[in-house]
Amino acid sequence: MTEAAQQANHPAFNIEKLYMKDLSLEIPHAPQIFLERETPQIDMQLNAQTEKIDDEVYEVVITATVTTKIGEKVMFLIEVKQAGIFRLSNLPEDDMEPVLAVLCPNILFPYLRETVSSVAVRAGFAPVLLNPVNFDALYQQHKQEKAQAAATTH
């Protein structure tokens, strides 16, 4: 087998493009909310989706919805969809799901995190520093939940 043929069969992972797919900011109680002095509560919801675009090409999107409240009043709500296009060549089938569910979101999350912080500051609030996310643990938890759901349906 020639060297070129051997390299053609090697697994490959390429980042084709990283981009912000969607961004939303809401400040429903402006301008009065800027006069509040209480410490707000921050809630973050995170979701990841994968879509096959073409042979060996996938789009991975992580969506964060950050809601900041003082009591029952929403200070602000930021929703960011950070996306990437990834090319996965010659990857064993068993490796595809972990790469798309763990590796790709790990690449995207720092961009999403910076966007949330920047948008909060530009909106006139203190920076929101999202804690790092363990996408591997989330993936394992999701697999376990799927297995339990499959076991209860049989």
Secondary structure, DSSP 8 states (H G I E B T S, - for coil): --HHHHHHTS-EEEEEEEEEEEEEEE-TTTTGGGG--S--EEEEEEEEEEEEEETTEEEEEEEEEEEEEETTEEEEEEEEEEEEEEEEES--HHHHHHIIIIIHHHHHHHHHHHHHHHHHHHTTS---------HHHHHHHHHHHHHHHHHHH-
